[in-house]
Amino acid sequence: MIGCSSGNLHDSDHFLKVYAFAKTIGEREGLDGETQTALETAAVLHDIACSLCRER
C-alpha cells in the first residue's frame, strides 16, 4: 500500500494509522486468528483505489 501511494505522505500516514488502530482494537477485543487476519487485511486494503481516483 505504501508503494502504491506514490510518495504521498498523507496517504502513507493514514494507512499506517488505520492498520495500527485496527490491529490493536482486534487484539484488545480478543478476535480469533481468522477474524483478526480479515480485519487487518481490510485495514490494509480499505483505500487501495484512492490514488487511481485522484487520477480521474
N, C-alpha and C positions, 0 to 999 in steps of 0.2 A: 504494500500500500504506500509506503514512504517513497519507493521508487517510482510509483505512478503519479506522485504529486508534483513532479517537475520542479522540485526545489521550493515549492510554496510552503513556507514555514508555518503559516496558519493551519493549513491542511494537515501537515505532519504533527503539529502540536495537538490539534483536535483529535486526530486518530489515536495518538498515544494516550490522551486523557480518557477517551471513551473506552478504549481497551482496558486501561488500568482500573477504571471505575467498574466496568462490567465484571472483570476478573475478581476484584475484591468483593463486590456485592454477592456474586455467585458463591465464592468461598465462605463468606460470612453466613449466607443462608443455608449452607450445607448441601448444596446441589450434588447429585450423583455425578460421576465422571462423564457420562454421556451427555447429560444436560449442560454441564459446565463447558464441555467442548463445543456444543452447539451455541451456547451463549457467547463464548469467546470468538467463535467463527463469525457469528452475526456482527459482533462489535468490529471485527477487522474489516468486514465487507460492507458495512452499512452506508458508506459514502463513496463506494468504489467508482461510481459513474460521474462524480462531481466535476472532475477535470474535463470529461467529454461534454458535459452540459455547458460548461463555460465556453467551449469552442464553438458551440452552435449559437 
